[in-house]
């Protein structure tokens, strides 16, 4: 097989894999992990079920690939916000605003992830935990470095260890975003960006 045909075949495989994952996300977010079968995913994606098994060992393997891929996207986008140029306070505000964009563009995955982690399917994701934990830890350390630098410059309140301030910021923005996802009109996130940031800012 020549290189051109091989390259085209690889592109087709990549497109097929992406379509399978997109369809799986749609179904998992609607029904939850346990209520979706490989056959249903294949049917909706318009592939033979055997095609799914060419890419994934089973439904758990597909689910893990889906979650890990989305986690990487989330953390890459948010890391860019944290690593943007400007003062530390600007970076934190940029992070808070960017997080809304990431959540709104990936609402099905956000809902799925938190639905599943609240239920009995934690064991399904056990194999994912080390990789997700590594991504998350690296991300929290980046936020902590911003807080550490800002505290030295008297831009942030010295409330806690910078790492715990990063954890607090994550938890706070998540809480606001969950409310916003449930009822955007009653709980507008954008209007609270400054209020969230000012909790940490030195007056």
N, C-alpha and C positions, 0 to 999 in steps of 0.2 A: 504494500500500500504506500503510495507516495505521500510526501509531507503535507501537501495541500488537502488531500482527502482525510488524512489523519487529524489535521487541525480542525477541519470542518466537523468531523465526528466528535472530537472532544468538546467543541462548542455546543453541539447538539446535546451531548450528555449533560453539560453544565446547565443548559436551558431546561432540560427535562427534570433534573434534580431540583432546580429552583421552583419549577411549577409544582412539583410534588410537595415541597416544603410550604409553598404559598397556600395550596389547597388544604394541607394538613393543619396549618395555622387557623385557617377559616373554620374548619370543622371542630378542631379542639376548642377554640375560643367560644364556639356556640354550644357545644355539648359536653365539654370536658374530656379528659383523656380516656376514661373507662368506657364511655359511650360511643366511641368511634372505632371502627375496624379498618384494617388495611384494605379490605375489599371496598369499603365505602370511599376511602381516600382515592383509590385507583379509579373507581367509577366516576367520581366527580372530576378528577383530573384528566379523565379520558385516556387512561393507560391500562394495559393489562396488569393484573395484580403482580405477575411475575416481574414486571419492569421495576416495581417498587423494591422487590427483593434483590434486584441487581445493584441497588444503591444502599439499602439498609437491611440489616440482619432481621429485624422485626420491628414492631410498633414502638417499643421502648427505645431502640436505637435511633429511629426516625425522630422521636420526641426529643431525645437528648441532643441530636444534631440541630434541631429547630431552636431549642432554648439556648444552647451555647452560641449559635450563630447570632441570635438576637442580642444576647448579653454583650457580645463583642461590638455589635453596632452601637448599642446604647453607650457603652463605656468609651468607645472611640470618639463619638460625637461630644460627649460631656467632657472628655479630656481636652479636646480642642478648645472648648470654652474656658476651661481652667488655665490652659497654657497660652491663651491669647495675650497680646501685648496690653500694657496699661497698668494702672495701680491695682493693688490687691483688692480694694473695694470694688473696682470695676470688674475684676475677674469673678468675684462672688456673685455680683448682680448678673453678669453675663451667663454664669452657670445656672442661676435660678431661672432665667428667661429661656435658655436653651433647653432646659429640662422639660419645660412645658411643650416645646416644639417636638422633642423626641417622644414624649408621652402621647401627644395628640396624633402624631404620624404613625404610631405603633400601638394604638389603643387595644386592638385584639390581643396582641402578645402580652401587654401589661395585665389585662384582665385575666388571661389564661394563667400566667405565671403566679399571680397572687391567689387566684382561685385554687390552683393545684397545691400551692404550698400551705394553704390552710386546711387541706383535706388529708385523705388517707394515702395519697399518691407520693408522699415524700420518699418512700422506699424506691420508687421508680427512678427518681432523679439522684439516687445515692451515688451512682457512678459519675455524675456530673459535678458533684460538689467540689472536689479539689480544683478543677479548672475554673469554675465560677468563682470560688473563693479567692483564687489567685488574681483574677481580673478585678474583683471587687476590692481586695486589699490594696492593689496597686493604685486603683482609682482613689480610694480614701486617703492614701498617703500623699497623693498629689494635692488634694484639697487641704490636707493638714499642713503641707509646706506653705501654701498660700496664707493660711491662718498664722502660722509661725512667723513668717516674714512680716505680715501685717501687724501682729502684736508687738514685734520689736520696734516698728515705726509708729506705734500708738494709734493705729487705724482701727484696730479691733479691741473689744473688751477682753481682758485676760480672764475669761470665765472658767476655762477648763484647760487641760492639756489639749494642744492643737488637734491631736488625733480624735479626741472625744468631741471636740467642736465640729470636726468634719462629720462624725457620726450623727451628731445632733442636727446639723444642717440637712443631711440626707433624710433623716426621719421626719423632720419638719416639712420639707418640701414634698415628700411622699404623702404625708397626711393631707396637705392642701390639694395635691393633685388628685388623690382618690376622691375627695369631695367634689372637685371640679369635674372629673369624669362622670360622676353620678348625676350631677345637676349643674351644668355650666352657668346657668342664669342665676341660681341662688348662691353658688359659691364661685364667683369669678376669680380665677387664679392671677391673671395679669394685674388686676387692681391691688393685689397683695404682695407683689414682688418687693416693693420698697419696705413694706412692713416686716416681711420675713428677714430681709437683709439688715434692717436697723436693729434687730434683736442682738446682732453681733457687733455692730458698728460702735466705735467710741464716739461719744458726742463731742 
